[in-house]
Amino acid sequence: MDLGALVLASASAQAAALARGEVRAQALLEAQLERLHAVDAVVRAVVYLDEGAARAVARAADAELSAGVVRGPLHGVSVSVKDWIDVAGMPCSGGESAFRARRPGRDATAVARLRAAGAIVLGKTNPGEHSEAFGATFNPHDPTRTPTGSSSGEAALVAAGGSALGLGSDSGGSLRQPAHACGLCALRPTSGRVPLTGHFPVITPLLDPRTVIGPLARTVADLELALRVLQGPDASDPSALPLELGDSAGVDVSSLRVAWWLGQPDCVATPDTERTVRSAVGWARAAGATLVEDRPDGLEAVYPLTRTYWSLPESASAQTWQPTAQSPLTALDLQRFRFEWDRFRAGLTRFFGGYDAVLTPVAERPAVAHGEDAGSLAPALTFSLGGQPAVVVPCGRSDDGLPIGVQVVAPVGREDVALALARVLERAGGGWWLPPGVAAAPGPHLTFNADSDARRPDAKARGRRA
């Protein structure tokens, strides 16, 4: 078997090859590590790598497969994790030098569920396009460009083939914007679908109703596979709900009524972005869906609400209130903010009463050069405020060859609808393609360790909120 080709295949295809006995987990892991080292010499996404532990898990996976034991749908498949999510024994700094010595003793619930499904956790990735602790990460399509957003390391590594599947988080768009910039698929689940236990910085349902944990992958099918592994209640997280999860295969796309829009207040899409969204509209229409150009009222509130949210302090501890900053808001200001946010969410809910799904840009422009303003991500922010599930799928390219994604959103709890429509767009648009900047990926065999000085902080913190 061509292991070099297999590591570029989907996580689902890798798992199937392992289950059929066509390849051993140890051989696949070695091919994956070779690929990771080569591409990371270009994208600089990995901040901690534990090859020894990964090899031990791969040996155990082979022993289980030989005995006819398959742990789950990711048995023997390598995954990576954003350095905002705890992995037992690995550093989790949140991208800040002050926390580089932090080593959690237990996995985040989402990581534990990946392991229970048989996944091999390779290591941690840079939480930001230019984190304070680890410096810059580079876009695999063009290293002069940024991956954009706090799941930058995950998106760059998975898009380049350095990992089969990534685990990241999204508050305002930090799964979706990096996926869009790197030509990858991503899923922001319904708020409450996936437990947040073990996220760092600490996330609680009342202090932060926006942030979610979700997957990045090279195919929409892998997003759905990962979601089934990750979702469900957790005794440590009161925000994790027992939501029923439908099967996207059971969704009749031809029966869907889909709203779409190109621009909204504070967001003027580039011509390339507009062209890509219009193509997606055409593909959805060709699949039999009813497309209506329409958008909800009140979108001018997206950035004001978001800026107020960004101004609120976090807690440095999950057990005691340790604010990271002082709030400029009075109690009356805070209650007004909650009221206006609730009013906005109600408006979105009413809008989805008339539609099964929505198609929008992810952000107003493709990946930008390092140091440039990445532009508005108002369409992504809209559904962070509303809590709806959103899938990003690559659907086009800019005139200079950069990927452009489209956002597919469904009502709360209907990931199956968003995934079904995203599959249609993926088939029509071709989906993920191997970034030309890392196709051959020559480079030295490098090992990055969070305890070493292989990455020296060379930038000021740009904020921890996604």
C-alpha positions, 0 to 999 in steps of 0.5 A: 500500500502507498502509505504516502497516499494514505496519509493524505486520504481522509480519516475515514479511509485510513480507519477503514484500511486499518480495520481491513488489515491492509496496513498496520497502525505502526506503519501508518503512524511512521508515514504520518510522522514523516509527513508531519515533520516535512510539512511542519518545516513549512507551516510551523504549526506544531508546538508539542509532539510526543512521538514515543507515546504515539508509537506506544498507542500504535503498537497497542492498536495493532495488538487489538486489531490482531485480536479482532478488537476495534475500539471505534471509528478512529482506531489507529488514526492520528489526530492533533489538538489545538493548544487551548484544549487539555491533553493529559501530560502534554503542556497546554499554555493557551499560547501564552508564555506565562502558562508554558509550564502548565501540564494538565493531569487529565484529558479534556472530555473531547480528547478522551472521547477521541482516544476512546474511539481509537485515535492516536493523539500526536501533539499540540498545535499553535493557537493563533496565527502568531501566538505570544508563546510560539510565534507565527504559523504559516498558510500551507497554500502560501507561506507569506499568508496567515492561516488566520484565527486561533485554530491556525495551527490545526488548520495549517497542519491538517490542510497540509496532510500533517495530521488526519484530523484536528480538534479546535475551538471556535468562539467567533470563527476560529474553526471556520476562518482558518478552514476557509483560509487553508482550504479545509472543512470545519464544523462549529457544532450547535452550542451545547453539543460538545462538552467544553470540559478541559478547554483552556482558557476556562469556558463556562456556559454563563460566562461564555455562551459562544465558544464551542469545541469542534473538528477540522478535517479534509472531508465533510464525511470526517466532520460527521464521523468526528461529531458522532464521537465528540458529542453528548452530555458530560457530568462536568459540563452543565452546558453539554446537552443530550441533543439528538443527532440526525444522519446527514444521509437521511436529509433530502437536499432537494426538499430544502429551502435555503436563504443566502446572502453575500454582504451584511453590515460591516462586511463587504465581500471581495469579488472572488468571495462573491463569485464563490458563494454564487457558485455554491448557490448554483450547485445547491439549486442544481441539487434541487434545493430552493434558494432565496436571497434573503437575510435576517433583520438586525445584522447591524448588531453583530459587531457591537454585540461582539465587541461588548463580549470581547470586553468581558473578563475571563477567569484564569481558574475553573475553581475560583473567580480570578478575573484576567481583566477589569470590566468597563461595564456597569451591572446595568450595561451588562444586563442591557447587553444580555437583553440585546443579545437575547433579542438578536438570538430570537430574531435569528431563530424566527428567521430559521423558521422560514428556512432549512439552511443558510449559505453565506461567506465565511469572511469578506476575503481570503487569507491575507499576508502576515501582519495585515488586517484579515478583514471582517468575519461578520457572517461567522460572528452572526452564528456564534451569537445565535448558537447555530451549527455551521459547516465550512467547505472549500468551494473556490479559489481567488484569482491568485489561487488561495482557497475560499470557503462557504459557510453552511448554517442550519437551525439549532440541533440540525447539524445533519442538514448543514452536513448534507448540504455541505456534501453537495457543495463539496462534490460540486466544488471538488473539496480539499486539494493539496496545498502546492506549497507543501506537496513535496514538502522537503525539510529537515526532521524537526522535533518541537517540544514545548519544554525547549526553546525551538520556538521563541516568543517574538510577538505580543499577545493578540488576545485570547478570544477566538 
